[in-house]
Amino acid sequence: MTKQRIFGLDLLRALAIIQVVLGHGSFLLEKSLFAGFPFVKMYDGVDLFFVLSGFLIGGILLKTINQTEFKISNLFNFWIRRWFRTLPNYYLILLLNYLVVKYGIINEDINQFNLSFIFFTHNFNAPFYGFFWESWSLSVEEWFYIFTPIFIFAFIKLFSPKKAFFLVALLMILGPLLYRMYLFNVNGDSYHFNFMLRKTVLCRLDSIGYGLLAAYIYLYKSKIWNFYKWISLIIGIGLLLFLLNFRFAYSSFFQQVFFLSLSPISFMLLLPLMNDFKTLNGFVGRVIEHISKISYSMYLINLALVAEVIRDNFTPVNANDAVLKYLIYWAIVILGSTLLYRFFEKPITSLRDKF
């Protein structure tokens, strides 16, 4: 394994994408004995991605503001590096989504596509439907990349780098929480929760904000970070089990406002120990690292370009066929993502160093 990677974080990233791919492909098993696989309540892989993103990007920003004056040039350098990492893959898959819908390869609504998908505004503060469903989380990520350094740039004019970063982390955490309070609907249902709250940018930036808070604690409160890492892990797992096993009505204030905070908090509490898990040699370590590396590509292609293509063109006809199609689904996702990463994502990302 490469020295600069941290196996514990690779493991969390791999677990996040495995959960997403499991969830998106589950409908292929409906006609088999494995319907409902993996037969246990699953964590939210997207929330785990959000927290990891906030932690890693927070570390990059902390390093920048502590080593430079954080000028406009630093802002643009941050954005260029982030956008070389995320946008080429996204726009390529957006184009492929458009084509498979336009030509009837999958059954989605081409009329829902518009320029908002290019600028990540399709779910900024309102739901979207029927096209490239999984893009909702990418909008949250991109707006996080825009807002966070801008706020830091503004706050650092008034406060020390340490205090500025902490205040921005609090802003990113409290802002969406207060916005969900504002949107609370006493008659809220699953639609209101899943589309208006769970999948809109302004309601979800706090999930990444908890990663920022973790980066702050890691750098400035290292004694606490290290001393309580096992306690933190136990509390995090306990909180996650609570959220998985105790459901609240969609109309409740807790579900609409606090549930979407507690899920990322549970993952944030795993970070102190997992960040200390530096390496794992051998086959298992290499597999986990590889899944982590291709996780972004896996996220982009697994639903519309693989699962829905199988569903709409090669529908399972019986139990055995369902299992076979499900295994093919996983094989295509892993192989396709590996090729996309190796021949497109990685070469494009490498170009950013020239800028």
C-alpha positions as CSV (number, residue, x, y, z in Angstrom):
1,M,0.0,0.0,0.0
2,T,1.1,3.5,-0.7
3,K,2.5,5.3,2.4
4,Q,0.5,8.5,2.0
5,R,-2.8,6.7,2.3
6,I,-4.4,5.8,5.6
7,F,-6.0,2.4,5.6
8,G,-8.7,3.2,8.2
9,L,-10.0,6.0,6.0
10,D,-9.8,3.8,2.9
11,L,-11.8,1.2,4.8
12,L,-14.5,3.7,5.7
13,R,-14.7,4.9,2.1
14,A,-14.9,1.3,0.9
15,L,-17.7,0.6,3.3
16,A,-19.6,3.7,2.2
17,I,-19.6,2.8,-1.5
18,I,-20.4,-0.9,-0.8
19,Q,-23.5,0.2,1.1
20,V,-24.5,2.5,-1.8
21,V,-24.0,-0.2,-4.4
22,L,-25.8,-2.8,-2.3
23,G,-28.8,-0.4,-1.9
24,H,-29.0,0.6,-5.6
25,G,-28.9,-2.9,-6.9
26,S,-31.2,-4.5,-4.4
27,F,-34.2,-4.4,-6.8
28,L,-32.5,-6.9,-9.1
29,L,-32.9,-9.6,-6.4
30,E,-36.6,-9.1,-5.9
31,K,-37.6,-12.4,-7.6
32,S,-35.0,-14.5,-5.8
33,L,-34.6,-16.0,-2.3
34,F,-32.1,-13.2,-1.6
35,A,-34.7,-10.5,-1.8
36,G,-33.9,-8.0,0.9
37,F,-30.2,-8.8,0.9
38,P,-28.0,-8.2,3.0
39,F,-30.9,-8.9,5.4
40,V,-29.7,-6.3,8.0
41,K,-30.5,-2.7,8.5
42,M,-27.8,-0.6,6.7
43,Y,-26.0,2.6,7.6
44,D,-26.2,5.6,5.2
45,G,-23.1,5.3,2.9
46,V,-23.6,8.8,1.6
47,D,-23.4,10.4,5.1
48,L,-20.2,8.5,5.6
49,F,-18.9,9.9,2.3
50,F,-19.9,13.4,3.5
51,V,-18.1,13.2,6.8
52,L,-14.9,11.8,5.2
53,S,-15.0,14.6,2.6
54,G,-15.3,17.2,5.3
55,F,-12.4,15.7,7.3
56,L,-10.0,15.4,4.4
57,I,-10.9,18.7,2.8
58,G,-10.8,20.4,6.2
59,G,-7.3,19.1,6.7
60,I,-6.2,20.6,3.3
61,L,-7.8,24.0,4.2
62,L,-6.2,24.0,7.6
63,K,-2.8,23.3,6.2
64,T,-3.3,26.1,3.6
65,I,-4.5,28.8,6.1
66,N,-1.7,28.0,8.5
67,Q,1.0,28.1,5.9
68,T,-0.1,30.9,3.7
69,E,-1.9,34.3,4.0
70,F,-4.9,32.6,2.2
71,K,-5.2,35.0,-0.7
72,I,-7.5,34.9,-3.7
73,S,-4.9,32.8,-5.4
74,N,-5.2,30.2,-2.7
75,L,-9.0,30.1,-3.2
76,F,-8.6,29.5,-7.0
77,N,-5.9,26.9,-6.4
78,F,-8.2,25.0,-4.0
79,W,-11.1,25.1,-6.5
80,I,-8.9,24.1,-9.4
81,R,-7.6,21.1,-7.6
82,R,-11.1,20.1,-6.4
83,W,-12.7,20.6,-9.8
84,F,-10.1,18.6,-11.6
85,R,-10.8,15.8,-9.2
86,T,-14.6,15.8,-9.4
87,L,-16.0,17.7,-12.5
88,P,-14.6,15.7,-15.5
89,N,-16.0,12.4,-14.2
90,Y,-19.3,14.0,-13.3
91,Y,-19.8,15.7,-16.7
92,L,-18.9,12.5,-18.5
93,I,-21.4,10.5,-16.6
94,L,-24.0,13.3,-16.9
95,L,-23.6,13.0,-20.7
96,L,-23.9,9.3,-20.6
97,N,-27.1,9.6,-18.4
98,Y,-28.6,12.0,-20.9
99,L,-27.9,9.6,-23.8
100,V,-29.2,6.4,-22.1
101,V,-32.4,8.3,-21.2
102,K,-32.8,10.1,-24.5
103,Y,-32.5,6.9,-26.5
104,G,-34.8,4.9,-24.2
105,I,-32.1,2.6,-22.9
106,I,-33.4,3.3,-19.4
107,N,-36.8,4.4,-18.3
108,E,-36.3,7.9,-16.9
109,D,-37.7,11.3,-17.9
110,I,-35.5,13.2,-20.4
111,N,-37.7,16.3,-19.8
112,Q,-36.2,16.6,-16.3
113,F,-32.8,17.3,-17.7
114,N,-31.8,21.0,-17.9
115,L,-28.8,23.3,-17.3
116,S,-29.3,23.1,-13.5
117,F,-27.5,19.8,-13.6
118,I,-24.4,21.5,-15.1
119,F,-24.3,24.1,-12.4
120,F,-25.4,21.8,-9.5
121,T,-28.5,23.9,-8.7
122,H,-31.1,21.1,-9.5
123,N,-31.5,20.4,-5.8
124,F,-30.1,23.5,-4.2
125,N,-33.2,24.2,-2.1
126,A,-35.9,22.1,-3.8
127,P,-36.4,18.5,-4.9
128,F,-35.7,17.1,-8.4
129,Y,-37.1,14.0,-10.1
130,G,-36.7,11.4,-12.7
131,F,-33.1,11.9,-14.0
132,F,-29.6,11.1,-12.6
133,W,-31.0,10.5,-9.1
134,E,-27.7,9.9,-7.4
135,S,-26.4,13.4,-8.5
136,W,-28.1,14.9,-5.4
137,S,-25.1,14.2,-3.2
138,L,-22.6,15.6,-5.7
139,S,-24.4,18.9,-5.6
140,V,-24.0,19.0,-1.8
141,E,-20.2,18.3,-2.2
142,E,-19.7,20.9,-4.9
143,W,-21.5,23.7,-3.0
144,F,-19.4,22.7,0.1
145,Y,-16.3,23.2,-2.0
146,I,-17.6,26.7,-2.9
147,F,-19.0,27.9,0.4
148,T,-16.4,26.7,2.8
149,P,-13.2,28.4,1.5
150,I,-15.2,31.6,0.8
151,F,-16.4,31.8,4.4
152,I,-12.9,31.0,5.6
153,F,-11.5,33.7,3.3
154,A,-14.0,36.2,4.8
155,F,-13.6,35.2,8.4
156,I,-9.8,35.1,8.4
157,K,-9.9,38.9,7.8
158,L,-11.4,39.2,11.3
159,F,-10.1,36.3,13.3
160,S,-7.1,34.1,13.6
161,P,-6.9,31.1,11.2
162,K,-7.8,28.8,14.1
163,K,-10.8,30.7,15.2
164,A,-11.9,31.4,11.6
165,F,-11.9,27.8,10.7
166,F,-13.8,26.8,13.9
167,L,-16.5,29.5,13.2
168,V,-16.9,28.3,9.6
169,A,-17.3,24.7,10.8
170,L,-20.0,25.9,13.3
171,L,-21.7,27.9,10.5
172,M,-21.8,24.9,8.2
173,I,-23.2,22.7,11.0
174,L,-25.8,25.2,12.5
175,G,-27.0,26.8,9.2
176,P,-28.6,23.7,7.7
177,L,-29.9,22.6,11.1
178,L,-31.7,25.9,11.5
179,Y,-32.9,25.7,7.9
180,R,-34.5,22.3,8.6
181,M,-36.2,23.8,11.6
182,Y,-37.6,26.4,9.3
183,L,-38.9,23.8,6.9
184,F,-40.4,21.6,9.6
185,N,-43.8,20.3,8.4
186,V,-46.1,18.9,11.1
187,N,-47.7,16.9,8.2
188,G,-44.4,15.8,6.8
189,D,-44.2,12.4,5.1
190,S,-41.5,10.2,3.6
191,Y,-41.5,12.4,0.4
192,H,-41.0,15.5,2.5
193,F,-38.2,13.9,4.4
194,N,-36.3,12.1,1.6
195,F,-36.6,14.7,-1.1
196,M,-37.1,18.1,0.5
197,L,-34.8,17.6,3.5
198,R,-32.5,14.6,2.9
199,K,-31.6,15.4,-0.7
200,T,-31.3,19.2,-0.9
201,V,-28.1,21.1,-0.6
202,L,-29.1,23.7,2.0
203,C,-30.4,21.0,4.3
204,R,-27.3,18.7,4.1
205,L,-24.2,20.8,4.2
206,D,-23.9,20.1,7.9
207,S,-23.1,16.5,7.2
208,I,-19.8,17.6,5.7
209,G,-19.5,20.3,8.4
210,Y,-19.0,17.6,11.0
211,G,-16.0,16.4,9.0
212,L,-14.7,20.0,9.3
213,L,-15.2,19.9,13.0
214,A,-13.3,16.6,13.2
215,A,-10.4,18.1,11.2
216,Y,-10.3,21.0,13.7
217,I,-10.2,18.7,16.7
218,Y,-7.6,16.5,15.1
219,L,-5.2,19.4,14.6
220,Y,-5.9,21.6,17.6
221,K,-7.1,19.2,20.2
222,S,-4.9,16.2,19.5
223,K,-4.7,15.1,23.1
224,I,-8.5,14.7,23.3
225,W,-8.5,13.2,19.8
226,N,-6.1,10.4,20.8
227,F,-7.1,9.9,24.4
228,Y,-10.8,9.3,23.7
229,K,-10.5,7.5,20.4
230,W,-11.8,4.1,21.7
231,I,-14.6,5.8,23.7
232,S,-15.4,7.8,20.7
233,L,-15.6,4.6,18.6
234,I,-18.0,2.9,21.1
235,I,-20.3,6.0,21.3
236,G,-20.3,6.3,17.5
237,I,-21.2,2.6,17.0
238,G,-23.8,2.9,19.7
239,L,-25.4,6.0,18.2
240,L,-25.4,4.3,14.7
241,L,-27.2,1.2,16.1
242,F,-29.7,3.5,17.8
243,L,-30.5,5.3,14.6
244,L,-30.8,2.0,12.7
245,N,-33.1,0.3,15.1
246,F,-35.3,3.2,16.4
247,R,-37.4,4.8,13.8
248,F,-39.4,8.0,14.3
249,A,-42.4,9.3,12.4
250,Y,-41.6,11.4,9.4
251,S,-43.9,14.0,10.8
252,S,-41.8,14.3,14.0
253,F,-39.5,17.2,14.8
254,F,-36.7,14.8,15.7
255,Q,-36.8,13.0,12.3
256,Q,-37.0,16.1,10.2
257,V,-34.5,18.2,12.1
258,F,-32.1,16.1,14.3
259,F,-31.9,12.7,12.6
260,L,-29.9,14.1,9.7
261,S,-27.4,15.5,12.2
262,L,-27.0,12.4,14.3
263,S,-26.2,10.1,11.4
264,P,-23.0,12.1,10.4
265,I,-22.1,12.6,14.1
266,S,-22.0,8.8,14.5
267,F,-19.6,8.6,11.6
268,M,-17.5,11.5,12.8
269,L,-17.0,9.6,16.1
270,L,-15.4,6.7,14.2
271,L,-12.6,8.9,12.8
272,P,-10.1,9.2,15.7
273,L,-9.5,5.5,15.8
274,M,-9.8,4.8,12.0
275,N,-7.4,7.6,11.2
276,D,-4.9,5.9,13.5
277,F,-5.2,2.7,11.5
278,K,-2.4,3.5,9.0
279,T,-1.8,0.3,7.1
280,L,-3.0,-3.2,6.4
281,N,-0.7,-5.3,4.2
282,G,-1.7,-8.3,2.1
283,F,-4.5,-9.1,-0.3
284,V,-7.3,-7.7,1.8
285,G,-5.5,-4.4,2.3
286,R,-4.9,-4.0,-1.5
287,V,-8.6,-4.8,-2.2
288,I,-9.9,-2.2,0.3
289,E,-7.5,0.4,-1.1
290,H,-8.6,-0.3,-4.7
291,I,-12.3,-0.1,-3.8
292,S,-11.5,3.2,-2.0
293,K,-9.7,4.6,-5.1
294,I,-12.5,3.7,-7.5
295,S,-15.3,4.6,-5.1
296,Y,-16.2,7.9,-6.9
297,S,-16.4,6.1,-10.3
298,M,-18.5,3.4,-8.6
299,Y,-20.9,5.9,-7.2
300,L,-21.4,7.6,-10.6
301,I,-22.0,4.5,-12.7
302,N,-23.7,1.9,-10.5
303,L,-27.3,3.1,-10.6
304,A,-28.4,4.5,-14.0
305,L,-25.6,3.1,-16.2
306,V,-25.6,-0.4,-14.7
307,A,-28.5,-1.4,-12.4
308,E,-31.2,0.4,-14.5
309,V,-29.8,-0.8,-17.8
310,I,-30.1,-4.3,-16.5
311,R,-33.5,-3.7,-15.1
312,D,-35.0,-2.1,-18.2
313,N,-33.3,-4.3,-20.9
314,F,-32.3,-7.6,-19.2
315,T,-35.0,-8.0,-16.5
316,P,-34.5,-11.1,-14.3
317,V,-37.1,-13.7,-15.3
318,N,-36.7,-16.1,-12.3
319,A,-34.8,-16.6,-9.1
320,N,-31.6,-18.0,-10.6
321,D,-31.6,-15.4,-13.3
322,A,-32.0,-12.7,-10.6
323,V,-29.0,-13.9,-8.7
324,L,-27.0,-14.1,-12.0
325,K,-28.0,-10.6,-13.0
326,Y,-27.1,-9.3,-9.6
327,L,-23.6,-10.8,-9.7
328,I,-23.2,-9.4,-13.2
329,Y,-24.2,-6.0,-11.9
330,W,-21.4,-6.1,-9.3
331,A,-18.9,-7.3,-11.8
332,I,-19.7,-4.5,-14.3
333,V,-19.7,-1.9,-11.6
334,I,-16.2,-2.9,-10.3
335,L,-14.7,-3.5,-13.7
336,G,-16.2,-0.4,-15.3
337,S,-15.2,1.8,-12.4
338,T,-11.7,0.4,-12.5
339,L,-11.3,1.3,-16.1
340,L,-12.9,4.7,-15.7
341,Y,-10.6,5.4,-12.8
342,R,-7.4,4.2,-14.6
343,F,-8.0,5.7,-18.0
344,F,-10.0,8.9,-17.3
345,E,-10.3,9.9,-13.7
346,K,-6.7,9.4,-12.6
347,P,-5.1,11.0,-15.8
348,I,-7.4,14.0,-15.6
349,T,-6.7,14.4,-11.9
350,S,-3.0,14.3,-12.5
351,L,-3.3,17.3,-14.8
352,R,-4.2,19.6,-12.0
353,D,-0.6,19.8,-10.8
354,K,0.2,21.7,-14.0
355,F,-2.0,24.5,-12.8
